Amino acid sequence: MALEKLDYKKEYKDLYLPKDKPILIDVPPMTFMMIDGKGDPLGSEYQNALQALYALTFTIKMSKMSGKQPEGYFEYVVPPLEGLWWSTSKGDWDKSRDNWLWTSMIRQPEFVTPEVFAWAVDECKKKKADIDVSKVRLENFTEGLCVQIMHTGPFADEPRSIAKIEEFIVNNKLKNMTGDIRKHHEIYLGDPRKTAPEKLKTVLRLPVEP
């Protein structure tokens, strides 16, 4: 009998499957592979960053195929891509994509230690030399108190859901801490290459404090 894979989305529904109404959540510490960049998410820098993240992530996930799985390895579904977003511009984000700053990231299972990460980097450098993984880092990320919502629809329509979050923040006497320290956070539950824009699901999360 095959062991059931751990699916973080199903195991931690409070983090990945909120309703379409804002809720307050205290996000626990998690380990991520992260890579920073700047510019349009349709540009080459962003696409190369995703390629590096997934190369390392799947090197670890598929390590069992060569008998090199880390200590404590268990079967799991790769968690969704996430992104932290901010901007050097104080103007309209949609008109200043060149000024967008981002951290793309993928949650890692609990057995992924700095040693396991270093091994994956070495493996990628040997077997996937065409992919630059040098800018990816492993980081423990504690997000803390946030308000989140499930946004269904195209990315360009996110302001509709953000407005709901902002109203919730005001009504609950919270302070919006979104900026270049604590950042606008998105979790992508759909693949825009395969999903109609109106059906895309994205968790939107803004950091707050009382």
VOGU-3710 file (C-alpha; in Angstrom, 3 decimals, decimal comma):
1> malekldykk> 0,000/0,000/0,000  1,431/3,356/-1,068  2,012/5,965/1,592  -0,206/9,013/1,298  1,666/12,144/0,267  1,572/15,146/2,574  -0,251/17,941/0,757  0,411/21,174/2,633  -2,591/22,871/1,004  -4,950/20,249/2,434
11> eykdlylpkd> -3,148/19,801/5,754  -3,021/23,540/6,453  -6,247/24,833/4,940  -6,146/27,926/7,157  -2,991/29,026/5,307  -3,828/28,004/1,750  -7,595/27,785/1,372  -9,247/30,830/2,942  -12,742/31,953/1,930  -13,498/34,987/-0,210
21> kpilidvppm> -14,030/37,038/2,953  -11,062/38,505/4,867  -9,836/36,733/8,002  -7,146/37,468/10,562  -4,429/34,819/10,832  -1,176/34,431/12,743  1,145/32,764/10,238  3,663/30,382/11,859  7,360/30,090/10,965  8,088/28,123/7,785
31> tfmmidgkgd> 11,151/27,248/5,715  11,314/28,533/2,154  13,622/28,571/-0,806  13,684/32,234/-1,839  15,085/34,326/-4,658  14,931/38,112/-5,044  14,527/40,131/-8,203  13,212/43,231/-9,876  10,910/44,020/-12,769  7,944/42,708/-14,696
41> plgseyqnal> 6,875/39,140/-13,765  6,559/38,511/-17,505  10,249/39,354/-17,931  13,237/37,040/-18,202  14,587/37,712/-14,690  11,383/36,490/-13,058  11,112/33,466/-15,343  14,747/32,509/-14,690  14,117/32,857/-10,956  11,194/30,422/-11,118
51> qalyaltfti> 13,291/27,987/-13,128  15,976/28,039/-10,429  13,450/27,598/-7,592  11,783/24,622/-9,228  15,080/23,007/-10,242  16,241/22,942/-6,617  12,834/21,993/-5,238  12,468/19,006/-7,542  16,081/17,923/-7,023  15,175/17,385/-3,371
61> kmskmsgkqp> 11,761/15,903/-4,049  13,140/13,379/-6,557  16,246/12,508/-4,508  14,584/9,226/-3,512  14,836/8,021/-7,130  18,616/7,764/-6,788  18,612/6,651/-3,162  19,961/10,014/-2,013  16,927/11,153/-0,068  17,735/13,164/3,096
71> egyfeyvvpp> 17,263/11,836/6,602  13,622/12,165/7,596  12,406/12,286/3,973  8,674/11,734/3,439  6,393/11,758/0,418  4,858/15,155/-0,254  3,216/17,351/-2,850  5,363/20,352/-3,779  3,726/23,390/-2,144  2,518/26,250/-4,346
81> leglwwstsk> 4,620/29,112/-5,617  4,421/32,243/-3,457  5,555/35,817/-3,908  6,323/38,871/-1,793  5,860/42,132/-3,685  6,805/45,759/-3,127  7,989/48,663/-5,275  10,574/51,399/-5,469  7,833/53,608/-6,874  5,094/55,155/-4,760
91> gdwdksrdnw> 2,883/55,584/-7,813  0,549/53,255/-9,651  2,059/49,775/-9,638  0,409/48,849/-12,929  2,262/51,692/-14,644  5,663/51,049/-13,091  6,426/47,362/-13,473  10,100/48,097/-14,016  10,126/49,306/-10,404  8,499/46,201/-8,969
101> lwtsmirqpe> 10,608/44,283/-6,457  9,807/40,696/-5,575  10,834/37,639/-3,640  9,640/34,402/-5,225  9,548/31,430/-2,904  8,451/27,826/-2,395  7,839/26,271/1,012  10,076/23,321/1,820  9,357/20,210/3,910  10,629/20,141/7,464
111> fvtpevfawa> 13,502/17,785/6,626  15,129/20,361/4,308  18,058/21,646/6,364  20,875/23,983/5,235  22,920/20,834/4,554  20,193/19,351/2,353  19,852/22,649/0,510  23,616/22,840/-0,090  23,537/19,299/-1,481  20,704/20,252/-3,874
121> vdeckkkkad> 22,658/23,302/-5,067  25,696/21,117/-5,810  23,520/18,577/-7,643  21,945/21,282/-9,801  25,323/22,800/-10,638  26,522/19,384/-11,825  23,391/18,142/-13,610  21,591/21,356/-14,636  24,490/23,680/-15,344  22,335/25,788/-17,685
131> idvskvrlen> 20,215/26,931/-14,711  21,723/29,542/-12,403  20,760/28,570/-8,839  23,400/30,745/-7,165  20,929/33,443/-6,060  18,499/31,078/-4,323  18,683/30,913/-0,531  17,056/28,844/2,206  15,385/30,980/4,846  13,168/30,538/7,891
141> fteglcvqim> 10,357/33,038/7,403  8,059/34,199/10,178  5,257/36,331/8,773  3,183/36,819/11,897  -0,184/38,553/12,057  -1,872/39,056/8,670  -5,258/39,502/7,031  -5,868/37,229/4,055  -8,530/36,435/1,469  -9,020/34,104/-1,489
151> htgpfadepr> -9,024/36,100/-4,719  -10,686/34,411/-7,684  -10,030/36,020/-11,031  -7,237/37,641/-13,022  -4,261/39,223/-11,285  -5,275/42,632/-12,669  -8,511/42,398/-10,671  -6,735/41,957/-7,315  -7,560/45,521/-6,150  -11,171/44,359/-5,712
161> siakieefiv> -10,090/41,818/-3,073  -7,459/44,114/-1,570  -10,226/46,663/-0,943  -12,084/44,046/1,120  -8,953/43,415/3,183  -8,410/47,133/3,741  -12,015/47,582/4,890  -11,596/44,648/7,311  -8,397/46,217/8,674  -10,168/49,506/9,390
171> nnklknmtgd> -13,266/47,879/10,880  -11,155/45,738/13,224  -8,899/48,592/14,355  -5,783/47,034/12,849  -2,835/48,780/11,225  -1,779/47,866/7,690  1,981/47,179/7,813  2,451/46,528/4,103  5,653/48,123/2,829  9,243/47,243/2,051
181> irkhheiylg> 9,812/45,489/5,409  6,640/43,401/5,742  5,278/42,860/2,272  2,229/42,198/0,130  2,092/38,390/-0,132  0,507/36,219/-2,816  0,123/32,420/-2,983  -0,614/31,041/-6,449  -2,969/28,067/-6,404  -3,520/27,995/-10,170
191> dprktapekl> -1,185/27,844/-13,151  -1,862/30,896/-15,355  -0,548/28,935/-18,343  -3,312/26,353/-17,970  -6,148/28,145/-16,144  -8,591/30,682/-17,530  -7,936/34,093/-15,909  -11,418/34,280/-14,388  -10,822/30,946/-12,613  -7,384/31,660/-11,168
201> ktvlrlpvep> -7,211/31,390/-7,382  -4,687/33,478/-5,441  -4,371/33,860/-1,687  -3,759/37,545/-0,923  -2,199/38,355/2,441  -1,349/41,722/4,010  0,663/42,059/7,243  -0,989/43,920/10,114  -0,546/44,762/13,768  -3,100/45,721/16,422
//
